[in-house]
Amino acid sequence: MPTHLQQLAFCGLFVVLLAPAALAQPSVLSPDNLDALFNEEARIEVNLRGAILRLVAEASRHKEPEFASMVDDLRGIYVRQYRLSSARPGVSGEIRELARSFERDGWETLVRVRDEGEEVFIYLKISGDVIDGLVVMSIDEEDDEATFVTIDGRIDPAQIGRLGSRFHVPELEDYNDG
C-alpha cells in the first residue's frame, strides 16, 4: 500500500506530466469540435502555424515587409468552411452557443449580424491595448456555407483586411485598410 508521501509524489508527477497537455487542449473552434457539427468533412481547410506560418512570413518579407511583420506576431491561422446542408440537426443553436461562450470567456463582440438566412459573429480577444486573437463565425443559408476563422496571436487592427485578402477570407476582406 503506497504511503501518503508516495501518493503525493505520484499526484505531483501526474500533474507535471499532464499539465502541458491540459494547456494545449483545443479551443472551442478546434477542427474536431467543428467536424462534429457536420456530416461531411470541411470543404476548405487552412492550418497555418509554426514553421509553415514562418515560411509565409519569410516568403513575403522582400515584397511585403509590413505583411511579413504582421505574420511574425501570429501563432496560427485556421479556416474551416462546410456545406451548411451537411450540418447536423440543431447546428445553428450550437453555433449561437459557441458565440455566447466567447462572450463568457471575455472576448469582445466586434460584429453580430442576424439577417434572413445569414448570421455573422466576429469576436476579438483583447489584452490591454492589444488584440490577441480574432474569431469569425459565418452562416449563409443562401450560399449553403458555414465558415469559421480563427487568428491566434497579436493583430494590428489596421491589418485585419490585409489578412482577409491574403488568405481569401471574404468576411475579413471588407476591413482592408487599402
Protein Blocks (a to p, Z undefined) as FASTA:
>chain_A
ZZfklmmmmmmmmmmmmmmmmmmpccfkbfklmmmmpcbdcfbdcddehjlmmmmmmmmm
mmmmmlmmmmmmpgbdcdddddfklpcehklmmmmmmmmmmmmnopacfbdcddehiacd
dddddehjacfbdcdddddfklopacddddedjddfklmmmmmmmnopaklmmmpgZZ
